[in-house]
Each structure stands twice: as C-alpha cells, then as structure tokens.
Amino acid sequence: MRRGRELIAVKSPTYAFRTEAGMLINSGTSRSLVLSGNIHDLFFLREGDDTDYIPLVPFLTRSWDIPGFILVVYELNGPIRFAQETEREKVKHAFNLWRGTTEADLDTNVSAGTPSSAQAAASSQRTPLGSLDAVTEPSDVSFTQYMNDAIGSPTLALELLRQFCLLSRSTNAQGEKLLPEKLIILIEATDMLLPEGEIRSLSLPDRHRVSIVQDWISDSNFMNGNDTVIFIAESPSLVNSRIIRLPQVVTVEIPAPGMAERQHFISWFNNTPKLVEKPLNLWGSQAQLAMLTAGLSLQALRQMLLSSCYSGEKLQPEDVIEKVSEFIQAQLGEDVVEFKKPAHSLKDIVGNQKLVDFLQTQLIPRITSTGPDAIPGMSVCGPIGSGKTFIFEGLAGELDIPVLVLKNIRSMWFGQTDVIFERLRRLLMALVKVLIFVDEADTQFGGVGRDAHSTERRLTGKVQAMMSDPQLRGNITWLLMTARIYNLSPDLRREGRVGDIVVPVLDPKDEDREAFLRWSIGKTLPDSLPDDAVERLLKVTEDYSAASFASLRSDLEAASLLKKDAQTSGKLTLEEIIAVAEDRILPNIGPIRQYQTLQALLNCTRKSLLPGDYSPEIRESWVKQIAQLEALGVRG
C-alpha cells in the first residue's frame, strides 16, 4: 500500500438509509418519514469530478435535486429554504394564485396599510390555527411576507409548510395543478419543535405545533398525495408520541459509519489538497487506522486527522484510542460508560488455576472467533470479594481488545434512557471486537414483569434483544458480573444471551489457597516458608477470600514499612506475620457469602468449573442449603 497522494482504491460509500427513504417516497408507502440516528455526521457526495463530505441536509437536498421534485428545508429559528431559487419562484407564483391575488395587487394593498401577517400572527393565540386564514385576517398577504414572518416563528412555519402541501394538491379553474412538482419537505430539529411529553405538560406553542403536524400528516388527502415530509431527529423517542406513534409515520435509521466508510473518508481526506498540504503521517496503514477508529463519527475522525496534520507528528495507536474513548464518553456520558484498556493479563492472576486454564483453552478461542462458534456473552458470578472483576479484566488484557465498562444507562431525565440506549446500539454496531463489562449487573438491568417500571421493562427488553442480535455476534461479547446471579433476569440468563456460559469465581481452596498465601507474604518474608509454617498460616487464614488475602498483603506491607522506620530492615519474621494475621477479624458477612457461593454453584453451566465431583445429589444438597439459609433470613 502506498501512502503518498495516490488514491488508495476504496469503494465509495453507499447509504442504505437514502435508498430506503427513496423507495418509501417513490412507492408512496409513507408520506411521513423520520430520519434518526447519526444525523449530525458527514456524508460523501460526488458531483461530476468533484467530491466532498457534507452534512446530512445539504447531502439530501443535493442528492434528491432532480426534475419533478421541489425540496423545501425548514430549520428552527431559520428561514424556510428552497434547494433552488427557481423552485421558490414557482411556489411563490402558485401560492399567490391560490390565495386569489396578484403581486401587483399585493404591492398596492401593502402600501395602502393592509395589516401584515406578522401583526395578524400576533393574534394567533386567540384563534384556532386550522389554516392561514385563521391566523391572518387579510387574504391578500403575500408569499414573501408569510416567509419572512415564519422566521423565528416555528408554529407559523409549520402551518405554512402544511399549506404548501394543500397548494400542491390544488387545481385552477381548468383543472390543472397549480404546482405540478412533488414536494419533499425536510424539517430539522424536530425534537425541539415537537418535544416528547404528556400533552398537558407542554407549553401552549408546543401543543399548537403538535396539533398542526398531527392534523397535517393524518389528512387522508395528504397520505394519498404525492408530497412527503421528512422529520429529522437524533432519536424517535425525543419526538412527541402523538406524532411518532402514528401508524403512517415510518422511521429510517442512519447508522454510525462502519469500517468501509471510515477507510474511504481517510483515503479521501489524505488526497484532498484543500484539507492537507502533505500526506498523513501514520504509524501504520490507513486500514489499520480505520479499524482502530471504530466507534468514531466522521466528524470526530476529521477533527483528529486535522489536528494530526497541523501538529505534523506521527499519529500513534494510543492517540487514536484516547480520541475514541473521549468520543464515546462524550456521546454516552462519563457516568454511563467508561472506556478502558486493562494493564494486566491472565499471567497476573493468582490462584484460580482451573478457571484460568478454562479461559485460555475454551473461552478465548470463542471470543476471538467471528464464526458460528462465537459466543454473545457470559455471566460471571460468585461471592463478593472473590476477584471476579480482576480476573476478567485480565482476560480482556490477554485478548488485547478494548473494554467498555457499562456503569449506568438509567437516566434521571424522562426519555433520556431510550436516547442513551439508541446511541449505545449505534456505537456497538460500528465497533469491531469489544468486551462490554457490566459490573453489579443485577442492579444495572431491571426486570420485564408487570411490577417493573415501564422504562425498566423497555430497557431490559432492548438489551436482551441486542445480546442475541446476530449482527453483533462475533464483534461484541457481553460480560455480566454479579454476586447475585439469582437476581439477574431469567430472560438475560437464557442460552443465546449470557446464559451459554455461567462462570463461578469461588474462594481459593487447596493449591489455590496456598498460592494466595505465598503471594500475600511474598514481599515481607525474607526466606521461603517451611511446610509447618505454611500449615500454621493456612489455619490462620482458613476462611479467607481473594479480597481477604489482598487486604492481608496490604496490612503486612504497612507493618513492614513501620519496622523499616525503626530498624535497618523492613522484612518481617514468621511470628510477626502470624501476629498480624491473627489480629485480623473478618467482616461479619460469612452467611451472605455462603448464600452467594451456593447460588453460584447452582447456576454454573460447566461441570468442569465446579469443585470436586458433580452429581444430581450434590446439586440437590445445594438447593437444600439455600432453602435453610433463606429460612434463617439470609439472602445475598
């Protein structure tokens, strides 16, 4: 691959959303579309020999600027714009004829002091807004005045656009259409024009606009006509439900850019002299950069490339990872997701030898696979303090793939949970090979029963569907970690989601416990331990978990530092180590940890991960022990 100005052969992107929207418009399937998703990004357009990446609305207006159509664009607090000035003049002429006046008459009436539409619009709050006649007393107010008054008046603008559709269907005395062309009306920031919320909680202007649009797109003549209105909003859930839930409204999603789209943009950017004076200085190939920027929008990618070109320094992988991390957290919120790359691997895991062998020989091949043997996810359970998070972060470090830690996707703001989820899904569809960590998963996801809140049911249902989505299989692996596996929704735990493999992480026993013990005292004991000393220490630390051994190690190091301050050597004697261990009292959570351990054993899906021999009788004994603890009021 050459890295000079030569254009690397990358296929130009094709946009399925544009094709889908075009088919809906041409077939008449729907006259009310909602474009949602990645609406704030850049899109590739070729016009002759010229190529460019431009925002969505200019991309659509230039793509659909074809004979037989008139494109109209309305942006909040801006004017109603036409793609071509000639189209504006056509609509202006037809509108004034439709209103039963001429421009000469209008000029005469205006100069004679006829009230302007702005003055009449001021009284619109006192009059039902069914048509422009309801907002304006005179019938001879000009098209130009209406257009000017619509600037900064969203309610008047929406009503005027509705009137354009009425005009498009009207004929003159000879039965000829006043406006032969079909209208395509693009309305930006629909979530601000028609915000979601109970109708009684909306402001009067918001209710007014919802009423206008509902009447507009529910009109049978409009639905059977040739004009189309396209609402643009990042998320359908942000648009008022009275509009978005109408059956004639069809949503078309714009996905985040995939690998091919990112690679094409990088190649195009590198060969566009107006953007860069010299080729990009990369650590590797453009394909590697495209792979590593999975999750970035083209806007964010452009910003990173411009910054790199300006500095002149070689763009390194760590710089890209940092940019991706910043972008993801900016999109979802730092309190929702954390992008991290673990610094340790499986070789740093103490004890847990059977589990580590299982991860290396059976689990890693299935996580790295992109074929039918790839797993969508797994559940990790075990008592609190058993080391679940550390072990599986080590697994991620061994794989050398990025980790998304999902912290909280329940937003305090009404409707934001759905928006965050939609952003998350778009992000995951664009990512390649990523682990999603969900710690304390039993509290992150709710249930789907009738007792659960509607937002909770909807969220959990969407997550469940995403876990079993075949498009994500092989790219996304979910790791749900919890000490309370029994509180996790059975729908999440079924096979095909995270129930294929349920891994228990238990307290260390036998050789694993001795390995933890030696690790705990390794920094503070100068000599190797004799067998009798090992037995004494194992007895003192009989009920220790992985977290207990880590805490003991910390206490011993603290004692070593105190001794070093008083003496020349900071090493501890065996008796001093035993004294520190015997002085410790474990927290009074033994019954709860026992309950959680039994539940982990009961829910494990691999016999090879269970301690000792497995039999139906042993499993039944676990059930009985759980019932006995519950009878005593013990629940984890």
ABEGO torsion letter per residue (X at the ends): XBABABBBBBBBBBBAAAAAAAAAAAAGABABBBBBEBAABBBBBBBEABBBBBBAAAAAAAAABBBGBBBBBBBBGBBBBBABAAAAAAAAAAAAAAAGBBAAAAAAAAAAGBBBAAAAAAAAAABBBABAAAABABAABBAAAAAAAABGBAAAAAAAAAAAAAAAABBBAAGBBABABBBBBBBBGAAAABBBEBAAABBAAAAAAAAAAAAAAABAAAAABABBBBBBBABAAABBAAAAABAABBBBBBBBBBAAAAAAAAAAAAABAAABABBBBBABBAAAAAAAABGBBAAAAAAAAAAAAAAGBBBBAAAAAAAAAAAAAAAAEAAABBBBBBABBAAABBEGAAAAAAAAAAAAAAAABABAABBAEBBBBEBBGAGAAAAAAAAAAAAGBBBBBBABABBABBGAAAAAAAAAAAAAAABBGBBBBBBGAAAABBBABAABBAAAAAAAAAAAAAAABAAABGABBBBBBBABAAABBAAAABBGBAAABBBBBBBBBEAAAAAAAAAAAAAABABBBBAAAAAAAAAAAAABBAAAAAAAAAAAAAAAAAAAAABABABBBAAAAAAAAAABBBBBAAAAAAAAAAAAAAABABAAABBEBBBAAAAAAAAAAAAAAAAAGBBX
